[in-house]
Structures are given as C-alpha cells and as structure tokens.
Amino acid sequence: MTYGRRADLRYALHLLRQNPVVLAGAVISAGTILLALLSWVLVSPSYWTESSPLVKLCWNNGLIDWHIANVFNCGGSVYPLGTDLYGRGLLQMIVVAIPVDLQIAFEVVAFAVVLGVVLGGTAAYVGGPLDELILRVTDIFLAVPGILLAIVLLVIIGRTIPVLTFAVLATWWPFYVRLARSQVLGEKEKPYVERLRAMGASGPRILFRHIVPNSIYPILVQATIDIGAVILTVSALMFIGLTPDPKYPELGNLAKQGIQYIFTAPWLIIFPGLTLLIMSVGFNLLGDGIRDVFDPRLRR
C-alpha cells in the first residue's frame, strides 16, 4: 500500500471517529454480523426444530409488565423475551434468525452488484445495440413491481430459501445496472481513459481495472444501504406467509406469529420487529458513512 493510500485511509478513519451517527451505524452493523457469526455457539442451530407445548406463549421477565391478565407463567424456566407459539425461547430464536436474514441479504446484494457492474458497465462502455439490449431487458424487470414478481416466483417454483433468494435477486439487480451504467458513462469520458486507449490497453482492462474502481463509491454506498432493505423485503415475504416452514427461524416469520396473539403475547411481534428496525437502521447509517467518509470527492 502506498503512502498516499495509507494517508487517505487514516484520514477516513479519523472522519469516521468524528461522526457519532456513522460510528453508531458501524457499531450496530458490526455487532449484528458478529452475533450472526457466533449464533451457532450461543444457540444450537437445530433449536428452531424443537417444541415445548407446556411453556408456549409464556412470560416470566419481571422487568416488563404487559398488564395482560392471561399471560402464562413459565414456571422455573428463564426466558428473557418470553416464548413463542411452539414453546421456544424468543431470544434464542432471534439469535438463530439473524444469520438467516443476513446471509440472504448479503447473497442478494453481492450478486446484484456483480451483475449490475458487469452488465451496466459493459453497456455504458460499449454502447450501441448492446447498450440498448441491456437497457430494454432491465426495463422489463423494472416495469414489474418487485414484491409481486417475487411472490409469483415463490408460488410457481416453490417456497424454499434458495428460491426466495433468487426471487429477491430478480427484483434487485436492474437498479444496479442503471446505477453502474450512469457512473461508467461519466467516467469513461475522462482524459485518463483516452490515454489508456492510446497506450493500447484493452477495453475490458480499461473498464474493470480503471473505470469501475474509480466509480465504485456510489455503488458501495447503495449496496450497504440495500442490505437493510433486502432484510426488510425478505421479512415482508415471510410475514405474508411465503415461508418454507411455519417454524422457520426468520425475523418476519417470527413476527407473523404475533399477529394472531398481539393482545395475549405482544412480545412475539415487538421484539422481532425491533430487531429488524435496528438492523436496517444500522446498515443505512453505515452506508451514509461510507459515502461521507471514504469518497474523496465528498471529503474535499
């Protein structure tokens, strides 16, 4: 790493420490990822398959009084966030569900970014009929409401996690094609690109070794923000019933149980909902921080 790059990195980290809002987003995001990585240590991965009907919908945390007369007591067992419809501890289920949501979100965003950069960058750099073809295909996907397309794919192909991931990806990649195309269009007209062409550099080398790295910041910002958006989308699909298993450990699926028991067991919808809110806000703040701190054009 050159001295200039090290200096830029140190200055970026300095700016990060000076912005408490961005720092909070980074801490929330890092904490969420760390919890997801350690979830299998904290809770057995097969915990979600268990059932304990004798302690279902119970609450024994004295710190919160729901003022509900018919709340069941858990007896001698300790469940800090109560239990769900199947008698599983809600806190343990949230810990098991976080890595599921994060994995789907990272897979969708990663594939969407790669497709967007390759297709959008190629369309902008080559232009002509190829540009028109790629734009028309993306227009077709953009014309269909994303949630509706995902629902149709899940109903037709099947309600499995791979299909769910593919269904959300099918609605997400066109936005990155448009974003990458707009960034490359502005970057390819700069003088250094003409000098590279004059030196005999190939088109793919110019595009992916020089133009894309110099125009990647807005894409990274959008990708970070979209992690939270994908989590909310996946949870929404699960919430409306497109789940592979009613017991499946996913935050939207956990919250779905709370709808029919909202007056007798409100913790079922409150705590998974708060977890979704905190995760999405954290990644949104982190995305803003990447934009404000690591983009030298905005730091000047």
Secondary structure as a PSIPRED ss2 file (coil, helix, strand):
# PSIPRED VFORMAT (PSIPRED V4.0)

   1 M C   1.000  0.000  0.000
   2 T C   1.000  0.000  0.000
   3 Y H   0.000  1.000  0.000
   4 G H   0.000  1.000  0.000
   5 R H   0.000  1.000  0.000
   6 R H   0.000  1.000  0.000
   7 A H   0.000  1.000  0.000
   8 D H   0.000  1.000  0.000
   9 L H   0.000  1.000  0.000
  10 R H   0.000  1.000  0.000
  11 Y H   0.000  1.000  0.000
  12 A H   0.000  1.000  0.000
  13 L H   0.000  1.000  0.000
  14 H H   0.000  1.000  0.000
  15 L H   0.000  1.000  0.000
  16 L H   0.000  1.000  0.000
  17 R H   0.000  1.000  0.000
  18 Q H   0.000  1.000  0.000
  19 N C   1.000  0.000  0.000
  20 P H   0.000  1.000  0.000
  21 V H   0.000  1.000  0.000
  22 V H   0.000  1.000  0.000
  23 L H   0.000  1.000  0.000
  24 A H   0.000  1.000  0.000
  25 G H   0.000  1.000  0.000
  26 A H   0.000  1.000  0.000
  27 V H   0.000  1.000  0.000
  28 I H   0.000  1.000  0.000
  29 S H   0.000  1.000  0.000
  30 A H   0.000  1.000  0.000
  31 G H   0.000  1.000  0.000
  32 T H   0.000  1.000  0.000
  33 I H   0.000  1.000  0.000
  34 L H   0.000  1.000  0.000
  35 L H   0.000  1.000  0.000
  36 A H   0.000  1.000  0.000
  37 L H   0.000  1.000  0.000
  38 L H   0.000  1.000  0.000
  39 S H   0.000  1.000  0.000
  40 W H   0.000  1.000  0.000
  41 V H   0.000  1.000  0.000
  42 L H   0.000  1.000  0.000
  43 V C   1.000  0.000  0.000
  44 S C   1.000  0.000  0.000
  45 P C   1.000  0.000  0.000
  46 S C   1.000  0.000  0.000
  47 Y H   0.000  1.000  0.000
  48 W H   0.000  1.000  0.000
  49 T H   0.000  1.000  0.000
  50 E C   1.000  0.000  0.000
  51 S C   1.000  0.000  0.000
  52 S C   1.000  0.000  0.000
  53 P H   0.000  1.000  0.000
  54 L H   0.000  1.000  0.000
  55 V H   0.000  1.000  0.000
  56 K C   1.000  0.000  0.000
  57 L C   1.000  0.000  0.000
  58 C E   0.000  0.000  1.000
  59 W C   1.000  0.000  0.000
  60 N C   1.000  0.000  0.000
  61 N C   1.000  0.000  0.000
  62 G C   1.000  0.000  0.000
  63 L C   1.000  0.000  0.000
  64 I C   1.000  0.000  0.000
  65 D C   1.000  0.000  0.000
  66 W C   1.000  0.000  0.000
  67 H C   1.000  0.000  0.000
  68 I C   1.000  0.000  0.000
  69 A C   1.000  0.000  0.000
  70 N C   1.000  0.000  0.000
  71 V C   1.000  0.000  0.000
  72 F E   0.000  0.000  1.000
  73 N C   1.000  0.000  0.000
  74 C C   1.000  0.000  0.000
  75 G C   1.000  0.000  0.000
  76 G C   1.000  0.000  0.000
  77 S C   1.000  0.000  0.000
  78 V C   1.000  0.000  0.000
  79 Y C   1.000  0.000  0.000
  80 P C   1.000  0.000  0.000
  81 L C   1.000  0.000  0.000
  82 G C   1.000  0.000  0.000
  83 T E   0.000  0.000  1.000
  84 D C   1.000  0.000  0.000
  85 L C   1.000  0.000  0.000
  86 Y C   1.000  0.000  0.000
  87 G C   1.000  0.000  0.000
  88 R C   1.000  0.000  0.000
  89 G E   0.000  0.000  1.000
  90 L H   0.000  1.000  0.000
  91 L H   0.000  1.000  0.000
  92 Q H   0.000  1.000  0.000
  93 M H   0.000  1.000  0.000
  94 I H   0.000  1.000  0.000
  95 V H   0.000  1.000  0.000
  96 V H   0.000  1.000  0.000
  97 A H   0.000  1.000  0.000
  98 I H   0.000  1.000  0.000
  99 P H   0.000  1.000  0.000
 100 V H   0.000  1.000  0.000
 101 D H   0.000  1.000  0.000
 102 L H   0.000  1.000  0.000
 103 Q H   0.000  1.000  0.000
 104 I H   0.000  1.000  0.000
 105 A H   0.000  1.000  0.000
 106 F H   0.000  1.000  0.000
 107 E H   0.000  1.000  0.000
 108 V H   0.000  1.000  0.000
 109 V H   0.000  1.000  0.000
 110 A H   0.000  1.000  0.000
 111 F H   0.000  1.000  0.000
 112 A H   0.000  1.000  0.000
 113 V H   0.000  1.000  0.000
 114 V H   0.000  1.000  0.000
 115 L H   0.000  1.000  0.000
 116 G H   0.000  1.000  0.000
 117 V H   0.000  1.000  0.000
 118 V H   0.000  1.000  0.000
 119 L H   0.000  1.000  0.000
 120 G H   0.000  1.000  0.000
 121 G H   0.000  1.000  0.000
 122 T H   0.000  1.000  0.000
 123 A H   0.000  1.000  0.000
 124 A H   0.000  1.000  0.000
 125 Y H   0.000  1.000  0.000
 126 V H   0.000  1.000  0.000
 127 G C   1.000  0.000  0.000
 128 G H   0.000  1.000  0.000
 129 P H   0.000  1.000  0.000
 130 L H   0.000  1.000  0.000
 131 D H   0.000  1.000  0.000
 132 E H   0.000  1.000  0.000
 133 L H   0.000  1.000  0.000
 134 I H   0.000  1.000  0.000
 135 L H   0.000  1.000  0.000
 136 R H   0.000  1.000  0.000
 137 V H   0.000  1.000  0.000
 138 T H   0.000  1.000  0.000
 139 D H   0.000  1.000  0.000
 140 I H   0.000  1.000  0.000
 141 F H   0.000  1.000  0.000
 142 L H   0.000  1.000  0.000
 143 A H   0.000  1.000  0.000
 144 V C   1.000  0.000  0.000
 145 P C   1.000  0.000  0.000
 146 G H   0.000  1.000  0.000
 147 I H   0.000  1.000  0.000
 148 L H   0.000  1.000  0.000
 149 L H   0.000  1.000  0.000
 150 A H   0.000  1.000  0.000
 151 I H   0.000  1.000  0.000
 152 V H   0.000  1.000  0.000
 153 L H   0.000  1.000  0.000
 154 L H   0.000  1.000  0.000
 155 V H   0.000  1.000  0.000
 156 I H   0.000  1.000  0.000
 157 I H   0.000  1.000  0.000
 158 G C   1.000  0.000  0.000
 159 R C   1.000  0.000  0.000
 160 T C   1.000  0.000  0.000
 161 I H   0.000  1.000  0.000
 162 P H   0.000  1.000  0.000
 163 V H   0.000  1.000  0.000
 164 L H   0.000  1.000  0.000
 165 T H   0.000  1.000  0.000
 166 F H   0.000  1.000  0.000
 167 A H   0.000  1.000  0.000
 168 V H   0.000  1.000  0.000
 169 L H   0.000  1.000  0.000
 170 A H   0.000  1.000  0.000
 171 T H   0.000  1.000  0.000
 172 W H   0.000  1.000  0.000
 173 W H   0.000  1.000  0.000
 174 P H   0.000  1.000  0.000
 175 F H   0.000  1.000  0.000
 176 Y H   0.000  1.000  0.000
 177 V H   0.000  1.000  0.000
 178 R H   0.000  1.000  0.000
 179 L H   0.000  1.000  0.000
 180 A H   0.000  1.000  0.000
 181 R H   0.000  1.000  0.000
 182 S H   0.000  1.000  0.000
 183 Q H   0.000  1.000  0.000
 184 V H   0.000  1.000  0.000
 185 L H   0.000  1.000  0.000
 186 G H   0.000  1.000  0.000
 187 E H   0.000  1.000  0.000
 188 K C   1.000  0.000  0.000
 189 E C   1.000  0.000  0.000
 190 K C   1.000  0.000  0.000
 191 P H   0.000  1.000  0.000
 192 Y H   0.000  1.000  0.000
 193 V H   0.000  1.000  0.000
 194 E H   0.000  1.000  0.000
 195 R H   0.000  1.000  0.000
 196 L H   0.000  1.000  0.000
 197 R H   0.000  1.000  0.000
 198 A H   0.000  1.000  0.000
 199 M C   1.000  0.000  0.000
 200 G C   1.000  0.000  0.000
 201 A C   1.000  0.000  0.000
 202 S C   1.000  0.000  0.000
 203 G H   0.000  1.000  0.000
 204 P H   0.000  1.000  0.000
 205 R H   0.000  1.000  0.000
 206 I H   0.000  1.000  0.000
 207 L H   0.000  1.000  0.000
 208 F H   0.000  1.000  0.000
 209 R H   0.000  1.000  0.000
 210 H H   0.000  1.000  0.000
 211 I H   0.000  1.000  0.000
 212 V H   0.000  1.000  0.000
 213 P H   0.000  1.000  0.000
 214 N H   0.000  1.000  0.000
 215 S C   1.000  0.000  0.000
 216 I C   1.000  0.000  0.000
 217 Y H   0.000  1.000  0.000
 218 P H   0.000  1.000  0.000
 219 I H   0.000  1.000  0.000
 220 L H   0.000  1.000  0.000
 221 V H   0.000  1.000  0.000
 222 Q H   0.000  1.000  0.000
 223 A H   0.000  1.000  0.000
 224 T H   0.000  1.000  0.000
 225 I H   0.000  1.000  0.000
 226 D H   0.000  1.000  0.000
 227 I H   0.000  1.000  0.000
 228 G H   0.000  1.000  0.000
 229 A H   0.000  1.000  0.000
 230 V H   0.000  1.000  0.000
 231 I H   0.000  1.000  0.000
 232 L H   0.000  1.000  0.000
 233 T H   0.000  1.000  0.000
 234 V H   0.000  1.000  0.000
 235 S H   0.000  1.000  0.000
 236 A H   0.000  1.000  0.000
 237 L H   0.000  1.000  0.000
 238 M H   0.000  1.000  0.000
 239 F H   0.000  1.000  0.000
 240 I C   1.000  0.000  0.000
 241 G C   1.000  0.000  0.000
 242 L C   1.000  0.000  0.000
 243 T C   1.000  0.000  0.000
 244 P C   1.000  0.000  0.000
 245 D C   1.000  0.000  0.000
 246 P C   1.000  0.000  0.000
 247 K C   1.000  0.000  0.000
 248 Y C   1.000  0.000  0.000
 249 P C   1.000  0.000  0.000
 250 E C   1.000  0.000  0.000
 251 L H   0.000  1.000  0.000
 252 G H   0.000  1.000  0.000
 253 N H   0.000  1.000  0.000
 254 L H   0.000  1.000  0.000
 255 A H   0.000  1.000  0.000
 256 K H   0.000  1.000  0.000
 257 Q H   0.000  1.000  0.000
 258 G H   0.000  1.000  0.000
 259 I H   0.000  1.000  0.000
 260 Q H   0.000  1.000  0.000
 261 Y C   1.000  0.000  0.000
 262 I C   1.000  0.000  0.000
 263 F C   1.000  0.000  0.000
 264 T C   1.000  0.000  0.000
 265 A C   1.000  0.000  0.000
 266 P C   1.000  0.000  0.000
 267 W H   0.000  1.000  0.000
 268 L H   0.000  1.000  0.000
 269 I H   0.000  1.000  0.000
 270 I H   0.000  1.000  0.000
 271 F H   0.000  1.000  0.000
 272 P H   0.000  1.000  0.000
 273 G H   0.000  1.000  0.000
 274 L H   0.000  1.000  0.000
 275 T H   0.000  1.000  0.000
 276 L H   0.000  1.000  0.000
 277 L H   0.000  1.000  0.000
 278 I H   0.000  1.000  0.000
 279 M H   0.000  1.000  0.000
 280 S H   0.000  1.000  0.000
 281 V H   0.000  1.000  0.000
 282 G H   0.000  1.000  0.000
 283 F H   0.000  1.000  0.000
 284 N H   0.000  1.000  0.000
 285 L H   0.000  1.000  0.000
 286 L H   0.000  1.000  0.000
 287 G H   0.000  1.000  0.000
 288 D H   0.000  1.000  0.000
 289 G H   0.000  1.000  0.000
 290 I H   0.000  1.000  0.000
 291 R H   0.000  1.000  0.000
 292 D H   0.000  1.000  0.000
 293 V H   0.000  1.000  0.000
 294 F H   0.000  1.000  0.000
 295 D C   1.000  0.000  0.000
 296 P H   0.000  1.000  0.000
 297 R H   0.000  1.000  0.000
 298 L H   0.000  1.000  0.000
 299 R H   0.000  1.000  0.000
 300 R C   1.000  0.000  0.000
